Amino acid sequence: MDCIFCKIACGEIKADIEYQDDKIVIFHDLNPQAPVHLLAIPKDHIQSLDHINESNCNAVSHIFKHLPKIAKKFGIENGYRLVSNCGEKAGQTVNHLHFHILGGRDMRWPPG
């Protein structure tokens, strides 16, 4: 598979990793859109939100369990945004489920 996030997850491509375990990896985005901009991915390849199912949903919930710890570590526990683009028309450029963790500045609405 030629997935850049799978390659990061298995250590084939280096990334500035903040957290990892047997299910997930959380690392800095190369093109940050906020003072804090991390990406959280499952290590197993899941193409997008539309591909979450009974057999892979534990990795996704594992990401959500770690969000408060990451927010606290980066001092954004009082406000951060979590974004997951689903499909090309929504701006998903890497076909591996990922969540953008954005914080460190005021977020506006609507987002885009």
C-alpha positions as CSV (number, residue, x, y, z in Angstrom):
1,M,0.0,0.0,0.0
2,D,1.3,3.5,-0.9
3,C,-0.3,5.4,2.0
4,I,1.8,8.0,3.6
5,F,0.0,7.7,7.0
6,C,0.5,3.9,7.0
7,K,4.2,4.6,6.4
8,I,4.3,7.0,9.3
9,A,2.4,4.5,11.5
10,C,4.9,1.8,10.8
11,G,8.0,4.1,11.2
12,E,8.9,3.9,7.5
13,I,8.5,7.7,7.2
14,K,9.7,10.0,10.1
15,A,7.2,12.3,11.7
16,D,7.3,14.6,14.8
17,I,5.3,12.1,16.9
18,E,3.8,13.3,20.2
19,Y,2.1,10.0,21.2
20,Q,1.8,6.5,19.9
21,D,0.8,3.1,21.1
22,D,-0.3,-0.2,19.4
23,K,-3.5,1.4,18.0
24,I,-2.8,5.1,17.2
25,V,-0.2,7.7,16.3
26,I,-0.5,11.5,17.0
27,F,1.9,13.7,15.3
28,H,2.5,17.3,14.1
29,D,1.0,18.4,10.8
30,L,3.6,19.5,8.3
31,N,1.4,22.5,7.2
32,P,0.0,23.8,10.5
33,Q,-3.2,25.9,10.3
34,A,-3.1,26.9,14.0
35,P,-0.4,27.3,16.7
36,V,-1.2,23.7,17.7
37,H,-2.0,21.4,14.8
38,L,-1.7,17.7,15.3
39,L,-3.0,14.7,13.3
40,A,-4.4,11.7,15.1
41,I,-4.5,8.5,13.0
42,P,-5.3,4.8,13.6
43,K,-2.3,2.6,12.8
44,D,-4.6,0.3,10.9
45,H,-5.6,1.6,7.5
46,I,-9.2,3.0,7.5
47,Q,-9.9,5.0,4.4
48,S,-12.3,7.6,5.9
49,L,-15.2,8.1,8.4
50,D,-17.4,6.2,5.9
51,H,-15.2,3.1,6.5
52,I,-15.6,2.8,10.2
53,N,-17.2,-0.5,11.2
54,E,-17.6,-2.9,14.1
55,S,-14.1,-4.4,13.5
56,N,-12.2,-1.1,13.5
57,C,-14.2,1.3,15.7
58,N,-12.0,0.5,18.8
59,A,-9.1,2.3,17.2
60,V,-11.2,5.4,16.6
61,S,-12.6,5.4,20.2
62,H,-9.0,5.0,21.4
63,I,-8.1,8.3,19.6
64,F,-11.0,10.1,21.4
65,K,-9.9,8.7,24.8
66,H,-6.5,10.3,24.3
67,L,-7.7,13.8,23.1
68,P,-8.1,15.3,26.7
69,K,-4.5,14.2,27.5
70,I,-3.1,15.7,24.3
71,A,-5.1,18.9,24.8
72,K,-3.8,19.3,28.3
73,K,-0.2,18.6,27.2
74,F,-0.4,21.4,24.7
75,G,-2.4,23.8,26.9
76,I,-5.5,23.8,24.7
77,E,-7.8,22.1,27.1
78,N,-10.0,25.2,27.3
79,G,-10.8,25.1,23.6
80,Y,-9.7,23.1,20.5
81,R,-11.3,21.9,17.3
82,L,-11.3,18.4,15.9
83,V,-11.8,18.0,12.2
84,S,-12.0,15.0,9.9
85,N,-12.6,15.6,6.2
86,C,-14.5,12.7,4.6
87,G,-14.0,12.4,0.8
88,E,-12.4,14.5,-1.9
89,K,-15.2,17.1,-2.0
90,A,-14.7,17.8,1.7
91,G,-10.9,18.3,1.3
92,Q,-9.6,14.8,2.3
93,T,-6.2,14.7,0.6
94,V,-4.9,11.5,2.3
95,N,-7.2,8.5,2.1
96,H,-6.4,7.3,5.6
97,L,-8.8,8.3,8.4
98,H,-7.3,11.2,10.4
99,F,-8.4,13.9,12.8
100,H,-6.9,17.4,12.8
101,I,-6.5,18.7,16.4
102,L,-6.4,22.5,16.1
103,G,-5.9,24.9,19.0
104,G,-3.9,27.8,20.4
105,R,-6.0,30.5,18.9
106,D,-9.7,31.5,18.7
107,M,-11.6,29.4,16.2
108,R,-14.3,31.0,14.0
109,W,-17.6,29.7,12.7
110,P,-18.4,28.8,10.1
111,P,-15.1,27.1,9.4
112,G,-15.1,27.0,5.7
